[in-house]
Amino acid sequence: MTIQILGGGCAKCKKLEESAAAAVAEMEIDAEIVKVTDMDEIMDMGVMVTPALAIDGDVKTTGKVLTPAQVKQYL
C-alpha cells in the first residue's frame, strides 16, 4: 500500500504526514508514505486544495488535516 501526502511542504502537510505515520504504526500495516510536492503531479491527480491524502493513487481527502483516527478510517 502506498499512502501519498500531496502538498508543497507546509505545516498542514507535515501534520497530515505525521497523522498518516501514526495511523500506520497503530494498525501495524505495511505501507509506504510518499510526499508528493510537484504541483503539476498534484493537479494531474485532480487536487486543487492541499494538503491531500491519497491511497494507492486514489485521492481520499483534500484541504483537511486528518487525525490518526480519521486516517485509519481510510486505511
C-alpha positions in Angstrom: 0.0 0.0 0.0 1.2 3.5 -0.8 0.0 6.5 1.1 0.6 9.8 -0.7 0.6 13.1 1.1 0.0 15.8 -1.5 1.2 19.3 -0.8 4.0 21.8 -1.0 5.5 21.0 2.4 3.6 23.5 4.5 2.9 22.9 8.2 -0.5 21.3 7.5 1.1 18.9 5.0 3.6 17.9 7.6 0.9 17.4 10.2 -1.1 15.2 7.8 2.1 13.1 7.2 2.6 12.7 10.9 -1.1 11.5 11.3 -0.7 9.0 8.5 2.5 7.7 10.0 0.9 7.3 13.4 -2.1 5.5 11.9 0.1 3.1 10.0 2.1 2.4 13.2 -1.0 1.9 15.3 -2.5 -0.5 12.7 0.8 -2.3 12.2 0.3 -2.4 8.4 2.9 -2.5 5.7 2.6 0.9 3.9 4.9 3.3 2.3 4.3 7.0 2.9 5.3 9.2 0.0 5.3 13.0 -0.1 4.2 14.5 -3.5 5.3 18.1 -3.8 5.3 18.5 -7.6 2.4 20.8 -8.2 1.9 19.5 -11.7 1.6 16.0 -10.4 -0.8 17.1 -7.7 -3.0 18.9 -10.2 -2.9 15.9 -12.5 -4.5 13.9 -9.7 -7.3 16.4 -9.6 -6.3 18.1 -6.4 -6.7 21.9 -6.2 -6.5 22.3 -2.4 -3.8 20.9 -0.2 -3.0 19.0 1.9 -4.5 15.9 0.4 -4.4 12.3 1.2 -4.3 9.6 -1.5 -4.1 5.8 -1.1 -2.7 3.8 -4.0 -3.3 6.9 -6.3 -6.9 7.3 -5.2 -7.5 10.8 -3.6 -9.4 10.4 -0.4 -9.4 13.9 1.1 -8.4 17.4 0.2 -7.9 20.6 2.2 -8.0 18.7 5.6 -5.5 17.9 8.3 -6.8 14.5 9.5 -6.2 12.9 12.9 -4.6 9.5 13.0 -8.1 8.1 13.8 -9.5 9.7 10.7 -6.7 8.4 8.5 -7.3 4.9 9.9 -10.9 5.0 8.5 -9.4 5.3 5.0 -6.9 2.5 5.5 
